Amino acid sequence: MHNLLGTIESKLEQGEDISFKEGCELFECSDLLSIAAVANRYREKLHGKVTYYNWNLHLNSTNVCEADCLFCSFARLKTGDPEAYTMSVEEAHRWISQRYRPGMTEIHIVNGLNPELDFDYYESLLRMIRRDFPALHIKAFTAVEIHYFAEKFAMSYTQVLEKLIDAGLGSLPGGGAEVFSERVRKKICRDKANSQQWLEVHRAAHNLGLKSNCTMLYGTVERPAELVEHLLQLRDLQSETGGFQAFIPLAFHNEGNRMAKLPSPTGMDDLRIVALSRILLHNIPHIKAYWVMLGIKTAQIAQSFGANDIDGTVTEEKIYHMAGSRSPDALSIPELRRVIEAAGRIPVERDTLYRPIDLNTEGSYQQSDNRYGGSAGLAILAS
């Protein structure tokens, strides 16, 4: 095993790709701490002691979705079902207004595939945000949603993206990738965009100059080799386009869905995926330990297993909480910074495109009542 880790570390130093066989061997290795050490050294080569976070909102303007994914606890199949909802653009404006604070830099929008909405709804939603909340970078609509728009409204991916960019779209989130294995997708998410369509949407976005994130769902019915293959397909697209900013591994949560008999991944599973992601995705700059999904404590530990981002304030996340997440609905910036510092890392606030915010010439952060404390900083928790 030490020979394998030595070979892998040498490849990381040289910027060489890890092979499929080596990736599978890593998944089978029982010495997780040695793998973590390799991942952490590469993480620190790229980012030093820094852990990034941002001040963001999560808006889900509709959970009506005609896709019937077995693992999903958020979606409702049709309007009128219990807990189904769709915000009007005016209601979305009111929702944002109640939660927005000066200094926030991002709004993250992911929705269900709602057959009742016209494309104008999405354009109007983005235009409203750009007009009335111009400080918010709009990271919106997964590749699954873009594919759905293209099919429903008879447009190419590029045409959909161009219209959304014109309305205010700034980047794409990484959701909907699940696991690229078609064997797995047929079992858990057979009626939405397939793996090649997901990749093609991101290729089209990158070719238009949009940055995007990428994800992988783990802990359902996949095999280790299928996870390795998923990661290598992301790596290969990144080699082609350079458009991925961050990879976010997403753990299956088993409450409120039809896969409740499956156990959720353990903390060791979570940390292994973070470490292996950092090693296999050597050309994707950032690995995010999404605290909403992992829990705050595991996200802290992940900062020494290859992750260099913990996400942000996340006011207010629905998808994972409806699946049983026990994490808070939001964190204040002072709390995020405390969590990062307690992990032995240097907290650096970023915008969506990973540009540091309020960095002064000495390399330390300017603190203000508005951003780092006082009533504005803590108001996120009360919103």
Rosetta blueprint (number, residue, H / E / L):
1 M L
2 H H
3 N H
4 L H
5 L H
6 G H
7 T H
8 I H
9 E H
10 S H
11 K H
12 L H
13 E H
14 Q H
15 G L
16 E L
17 D L
18 I L
19 S L
20 F H
21 K H
22 E H
23 G H
24 C H
25 E H
26 L H
27 F H
28 E H
29 C L
30 S L
31 D L
32 L H
33 L H
34 S H
35 I H
36 A H
37 A H
38 V H
39 A H
40 N H
41 R H
42 Y H
43 R H
44 E H
45 K H
46 L H
47 H H
48 G L
49 K L
50 V E
51 T E
52 Y E
53 Y E
54 N L
55 W L
56 N E
57 L E
58 H E
59 L E
60 N L
61 S L
62 T E
63 N L
64 V E
65 C L
66 E L
67 A L
68 D L
69 C L
70 L L
71 F L
72 C L
73 S L
74 F L
75 A L
76 R E
77 L L
78 K L
79 T L
80 G L
81 D L
82 P L
83 E L
84 A L
85 Y L
86 T E
87 M L
88 S L
89 V H
90 E H
91 E H
92 A H
93 H H
94 R H
95 W H
96 I H
97 S H
98 Q H
99 R H
100 Y L
101 R L
102 P L
103 G L
104 M L
105 T L
106 E E
107 I E
108 H E
109 I E
110 V L
111 N L
112 G L
113 L L
114 N L
115 P L
116 E L
117 L L
118 D L
119 F H
120 D H
121 Y H
122 Y H
123 E H
124 S H
125 L H
126 L H
127 R H
128 M H
129 I H
130 R H
131 R H
132 D H
133 F L
134 P L
135 A L
136 L L
137 H E
138 I E
139 K E
140 A E
141 F L
142 T L
143 A H
144 V H
145 E H
146 I H
147 H H
148 Y H
149 F H
150 A H
151 E H
152 K H
153 F L
154 A L
155 M L
156 S L
157 Y H
158 T H
159 Q H
160 V H
161 L H
162 E H
163 K H
164 L H
165 I H
166 D H
167 A H
168 G L
169 L L
170 G L
171 S E
172 L E
173 P L
174 G L
175 G L
176 G L
177 A L
178 E L
179 V L
180 F L
181 S L
182 E H
183 R H
184 V H
185 R H
186 K H
187 K H
188 I H
189 C L
190 R L
191 D L
192 K L
193 A L
194 N L
195 S H
196 Q H
197 Q H
198 W H
199 L H
200 E H
201 V H
202 H H
203 R H
204 A H
205 A H
206 H H
207 N H
208 L L
209 G L
210 L L
211 K E
212 S E
213 N E
214 C E
215 T E
216 M E
217 L E
218 Y E
219 G L
220 T L
221 V L
222 E L
223 R L
224 P H
225 A H
226 E H
227 L H
228 V H
229 E H
230 H H
231 L H
232 L H
233 Q H
234 L H
235 R H
236 D H
237 L H
238 Q H
239 S H
240 E H
241 T H
242 G L
243 G L
244 F E
245 Q E
246 A E
247 F E
248 I E
249 P E
250 L E
251 A E
252 F L
253 H L
254 N L
255 E L
256 G L
257 N L
258 R L
259 M L
260 A L
261 K L
262 L L
263 P L
264 S L
265 P L
266 T L
267 G H
268 M H
269 D H
270 D H
271 L H
272 R H
273 I H
274 V H
275 A H
276 L H
277 S H
278 R H
279 I H
280 L H
281 L L
282 H L
283 N L
284 I L
285 P L
286 H E
287 I E
288 K E
289 A L
290 Y L
291 W H
292 V H
293 M H
294 L H
295 G L
296 I H
297 K H
298 T H
299 A H
300 Q H
301 I H
302 A H
303 Q L
304 S L
305 F L
306 G L
307 A L
308 N L
309 D E
310 I L
311 D L
312 G L
313 T L
314 V L
315 T E
316 E L
317 E L
318 K L
319 I L
320 Y L
321 H H
322 M H
323 A H
324 G L
325 S L
326 R L
327 S L
328 P L
329 D L
330 A L
331 L L
332 S L
333 I H
334 P H
335 E H
336 L H
337 R H
338 R H
339 V H
340 I H
341 E H
342 A H
343 A L
344 G L
345 R L
346 I E
347 P E
348 V E
349 E E
350 R E
351 D L
352 T L
353 L L
354 Y L
355 R L
356 P E
357 I L
358 D L
359 L E
360 N L
361 T L
362 E L
363 G L
364 S L
365 Y E
366 Q L
367 Q L
368 S L
369 D H
370 N H
371 R H
372 Y H
373 G L
374 G H
375 S H
376 A H
377 G H
378 L H
379 A H
380 I H
381 L H
382 A H
383 S L
